[in-house]
Amino acid sequence: MAENNHNHNHDTEERKVLIVDAHSAVRQGLRHQIDGVDGLGVGATAGTIREALEVGAECTFDLAIVDEHLPDGAGLDLCRRLTEAGQVRECVLHAGTGIDPTDAIAAGVSAVVLKQLSGSDLVDTMQRLAGSQPRNGMSSTTT
């Protein structure tokens, strides 16, 4: 089920994040990590592509963390749809394995963070992207 968070402090330059993962425990863990970082705030969470597209139709996000495998399709496809529609400025693919960089770039992915890395690696990537301007290309956190 998609969750929206309308309790943002509009006095700060907070970057709105969309979390998309099939597992509610992962979504909650990511929300906890991101909400503890200055400048980032979770705007919504979703467990499926359908839910993410519905939330994306209601508002736009600065960043999205998208799981590689979702119950109703591939995370790469969701990144492509969200970025092409202008619903997300930067998309981070949270992957369990290496992703073909050509496929990721074509899908509008800004960065790939492997799941076996620590949560701080994901947060560091989100912070870098939140401060960046839209760009062509992709970064990868794989070591």
Secondary structure, 3 states (H helix, E strand, C coil): CCEECCCCCCCCCCEEEEEECCCHHHHHHHHHHHHCCCCEEEEEEECCHHHHHHHHHHCCEEEEEEECEECCEEHHHHHHHHHHCCCEEEEEEEECCCCCHHHHHHCCEEEEEECCCCHHHHHHHHHHHHCCCCCCCCEEECC
